[in-house]
């Protein structure tokens, strides 16, 4: 299966090299912005805070995904599920307090 996936990827590269554009023009190399003329350069630097907030969002999103199976099996697991969820919430809270202590969410 891995060889088939690799073969399809290689085939896609070969086909695009054969049938792709050979003569790039200024219009073809220009970034597309919904039909409007681009403003500024395409390679602007973003503040690090954007990436930190993005990573925090992913972490807390994964945290909610971990709660879903626990909520589904809560009646079957009983008290064990409660203590497991409480431990998990405490660990997430410790992580959140650490982030606040490092002032990651301050936009000054």
matplotlib code that plots the C-alpha trace (Angstrom):
import matplotlib.pyplot as plt

x = [0.0, 2.9, 4.4, 1.1, 0.8, 4.4, 3.8, 0.7, 2.7, 5.5, 3.1, 1.5, 4.9, 5.8, 2.5, 2.6, 6.2, 5.2, 1.9, 2.6, 3.3, 6.7, 6.9, 6.0, 4.9, 4.4, 0.7, 1.1, 3.6, 1.4, -0.4, -4.1, -6.2, -9.8, -9.4, -8.0, -4.5, -2.2, -1.3, 2.2, 4.5, 3.5, 6.3, 5.5, 6.6, 4.0, 4.5, 5.3, 2.1, 0.1, 1.9, 1.7, -2.0, -2.5, -0.6, -2.6, -5.8, -4.7, -3.7, -7.1, -8.9, -7.2, -8.1, -11.8, -11.4, -10.0, -13.1, -15.6, -14.8, -14.8, -18.3, -19.6, -18.4, -19.0, -21.8, -19.8, -16.6, -18.3, -16.1, -13.0, -14.1, -14.7, -11.2, -9.7, -11.5, -10.7, -7.0, -7.0, -8.8, -6.2, -3.3, -4.9, -5.4, -1.8, -0.8, -3.1, -1.7, 1.8, 0.8, -0.6, 2.5, 4.7, 2.3, 1.9, -1.6, -0.6, -0.5, 1.6]
y = [0.0, 2.3, 1.6, 2.4, 5.7, 6.6, 5.6, 7.9, 10.8, 10.2, 9.9, 13.2, 14.9, 13.5, 14.4, 18.0, 18.4, 17.2, 19.1, 22.1, 25.6, 26.0, 29.7, 31.6, 35.1, 38.0, 37.4, 33.7, 34.3, 37.0, 35.8, 35.5, 37.6, 37.1, 39.1, 42.2, 43.6, 42.3, 44.8, 44.6, 41.6, 38.0, 37.4, 39.5, 38.4, 37.6, 38.2, 35.1, 35.6, 34.4, 31.0, 30.7, 31.4, 28.9, 26.2, 26.9, 26.6, 23.2, 22.0, 23.0, 21.6, 18.2, 18.4, 18.6, 15.7, 13.7, 14.5, 13.1, 9.3, 9.9, 11.5, 8.6, 5.9, 7.9, 5.7, 2.5, 3.8, 5.3, 7.0, 6.2, 8.4, 11.3, 11.1, 10.7, 13.7, 15.8, 14.9, 15.9, 19.2, 20.0, 19.2, 21.5, 24.2, 24.0, 24.3, 27.3, 29.0, 28.4, 30.1, 33.0, 33.2, 33.4, 36.2, 34.4, 35.9, 39.5, 41.5, 44.4]
z = [0.0, 0.8, -2.6, -4.3, -2.5, -3.3, -7.0, -7.2, -5.7, -8.2, -11.1, -10.1, -10.1, -13.5, -15.1, -13.7, -15.0, -18.5, -18.8, -16.6, -17.8, -19.4, -19.8, -16.6, -17.2, -14.8, -14.7, -14.0, -11.2, -9.5, -6.3, -6.6, -4.2, -5.2, -8.4, -6.7, -7.2, -4.4, -1.7, -0.2, -0.6, -0.3, 2.2, 5.2, 8.6, 11.2, 14.9, 16.9, 18.9, 16.0, 16.0, 19.8, 19.8, 17.0, 18.9, 22.0, 20.0, 18.7, 22.1, 23.7, 20.7, 21.1, 24.8, 24.0, 21.6, 24.5, 26.6, 24.1, 24.6, 28.3, 28.1, 26.0, 28.4, 31.6, 33.0, 32.3, 34.0, 37.0, 39.6, 37.8, 34.9, 37.3, 38.8, 35.4, 34.0, 37.1, 36.8, 33.1, 33.8, 36.5, 34.1, 31.5, 34.1, 35.1, 31.4, 31.1, 34.2, 32.8, 29.5, 31.4, 33.6, 30.5, 29.1, 25.8, 25.4, 26.1, 22.8, 23.9]

ax = plt.figure().add_subplot(projection="3d")
ax.plot(x, y, z, "-o")
ax.set_aspect("equal")
plt.show()
